Amino acid sequence: MFHEFRDIISEIKHKDQHFQRLFDKHNALDEEITMLEKEHANQFDIETKKKEKLKLKDEIYTILVNHKKD
């Protein structure tokens, strides 16, 4: 995710616990969605998790862009 921001992500993760939690939650949801898809789980549950993951991704991106401006 956001390979072009790899250095900035590493820097922010060390400085900002909120960002670290967002990043970790996003990765955990990614793994959970993959598992649910492999198990052919309820599509509603999968879509709900995907929406939550997308919301986190948007928040992470906003933080990255704002940091890059500074």
JOLINHU-V350305 format. One record per pair of residues at least 12 apart in sequence whose ideal C-beta (glycine too) atoms are under 10 Angstrom apart, sorted by the first residue. I is the first residue (numbers start at 1). J is the second residue. D is the distance in whole Angstrom. If there is no record, write none. Layout:
BEGIN
i: (I,I)
j: (J,J)
d: (D,D)
END
This chain:
BEGIN
i: (1,1,1,1,1,1,1,1,2,2,2,2,2,4,4,5,5,5,5,5,5,5,8,8,8,8,8,9,9,9,9,9,11,12,12,12,12,15,16,16,18,18,19,19,19,19,19,21,22,22,22,22,22,22,23,23,23,23,24,25,25,25,25,25,26,26,26,26,26,26,26,26,27,27,28,28,29,29,29,29,29,29,29,29,30,30,30,30,30,32,32,32,32,32,33,33,33,33,33,33,33,33,34,36,36,37,37)
j: (23,26,27,30,53,57,60,61,23,57,60,61,64,64,68,60,61,63,64,65,67,68,63,64,65,67,68,23,60,63,64,67,67,60,63,64,67,67,63,67,59,63,59,60,63,64,67,56,55,56,57,59,60,63,56,57,60,63,56,52,53,56,59,60,52,53,54,55,56,57,59,60,53,56,53,56,49,50,52,53,54,55,56,57,49,50,53,56,57,45,46,49,52,53,45,46,47,48,49,50,52,53,46,49,50,49,50)
d: (9,7,8,8,10,7,8,9,10,8,7,7,6,9,10,9,8,10,5,9,9,8,9,6,10,6,6,7,8,9,7,9,8,9,7,7,6,9,8,9,10,8,9,7,6,9,9,10,10,6,9,6,5,8,8,10,6,9,10,9,9,6,10,10,9,6,9,9,4,6,9,6,9,10,9,10,6,8,6,4,9,10,7,10,9,10,6,10,10,10,9,6,10,9,9,6,10,10,5,6,9,7,10,7,10,10,10)
END
